[in-house]
């Protein structure tokens, strides 16, 4: 029986690499897409090479449709098609609304929202032909509730949620499930802008008293990528230690 391929964007980051490793453990072949973090992707390649899974890495900007189209074309040739798509690539920014530039807005929306759209456009035709597939979009708790000084980031993550719910209903007759994971505060490099005392104060606001781990987010993705989630679609799973 041919193994299924999972394509993960933002695979060089903390959450993305953990998702790739978890899905490899679950038996998926891995197409790992990244944009610029060469050290991160090398570390992931080293870890994946220690598993029995087949994998390939791709350097591409999710905001560039032509680049992403080439990634999916190669993945289709190499793996036989993408059965699970995890849209994890994203960038954040903390700025007062009045300080946000047009360039800031364009780049954040291009990566965080257009990137999801681009990847889905490339993945969906194959899934429709196969009458099966899983799309898992990584949003954020701030996409549900909004965050001060992260207005554009919050807006893009909210857009991902609305997009996912609508696409899920459109693709349900083709047996394709589309869901969102909305992580809370996760201990990754994305939160390195916080000082130790700020992280401590933030953790004290979380009912579980700590930041989440990338592996815990990967565990949620693992469930959504599995056959156990075949009747779960158009949902947003918020993994935030009870904060919201």
C-alpha positions, -999 to +999 in steps of 0.1 A: +000+000+000+014+034-010+021+058+018+004+091+018+023+124+016+019+153+039+032+187+028+040+211+056+048+248+050+070+267+074+086+234+081+119+249+093+103+266+123+096+253+158+060+242+152+065+232+116+094+209+122+076+192+151+046+187+128+068+172+101+085+148+126+052+138+142+036+130+108+067+111+097+062+091+129+026+086+120+037+070+087+034+098+062+060+107+037+070+143+042+073+173+018+088+200+039+085+235+025+105+265+039+113+300+029+146+312+044+157+294+076+185+272+062+197+261+096+163+251+107+156+230+076+191+213+079+182+203+114+149+189+103+165+170+074+190+155+099+162+143+122+140+130+093+170+111+079+171+091+112+135+079+105+123+054+080+102+079+061+108+092+026+111+130+025+121+160+004+125+196+012+115+226-009+126+262-007+097+285-017+078+315-006+041+306+000+031+341-011+045+334-046+019+313-065+043+303-092+069+290-067+042+270-048+028+256-080+063+242-088+065+226-053+032+208-057+041+197-092+073+181-080+056+166-049+030+151-072+057+135-094+079+124-064+053+113-039+023+107-061+004+136-047-003+155-015-029+138+007-025+161+037-017+198+036-006+216+067-005+254+061+018+264+089+039+292+074+034+325+090+050+357+102+041+380+131+048+416+140+042+436+171+035+473+163+011+500+172-016+503+145-004+538+137+031+526+130+022+498+106+033+506+070+017+496+037+047+473+032+041+456+066+005+451+057+012+437+023+038+412+035+019+399+065-013+393+045+007+378+016+023+352+038-003+345+064-034+345+042-026+345+005+000+318+013-028+296+026-050+304-004-021+296-028-013+262-013-050+252-011-055+261-048-026+238-057-037+209-034-074+208-038-077+196-075-057+164-067-078+158-035-110+162-054-099+137-080-090+112-052-122+120-033-102+123-001-078+147+017-070+167+048-062+204+050-051+217+083-045+255+086-026+269+116-043+300+128-039+315+163-059+323+194-055+359+183-073+351+152-103+343+174-100+370+200-076+397+186-044+410+201-034+445+209-004+457+188-009+428+164-039+440+144-028+428+110-015+395+123-048+389+142-068+399+111-049+374+088-054+346+113-091+354+116-092+354+077-077+319+078-105+307+101-132+321+079-116+307+048-112+273+064-149+271+075-161+281+041-138+258+022-147+229+045-183+232+035-175+234-002-152+204-001-172+182+022-191+164-006-157+154-020-147+138+014-121+164+021-118+177+056-106+213+064-099+224+099-080+250+119-056+248+148-054+280+169-024+277+192-020+300+222+014+310+236+039+283+224+075+282+234+092+288+200+116+314+184+085+335+174+082+345+211+119+354+215+110+390+214+096+386+249+119+392+278+121+365+305+100+386+330+074+392+303+072+355+295+069+347+332+041+372+336+023+359+305+026+323+317+010+333+350-021+344+331-025+310+315-046+286+337-021+258+331+007+281+342+030+276+312+035+281+275+026+252+252+051+232+233+055+227+196+051+190+201+017+195+217+005+215+187+018+187+165-003+162+184-034+181+175-024+182+139-016+145+140-052+138+151-066+160+123-044+143+097-055+108+109-085+086+098-099+092+132-109+127+122-128+118+091-161+132+104-144+164+118-145+194+095-150+232+096-137+232+132-113+254+151-093+237+178-078+262+202-048+248+221-040+275+246-038+260+280-072+275+289-062+311+284-092+321+263 
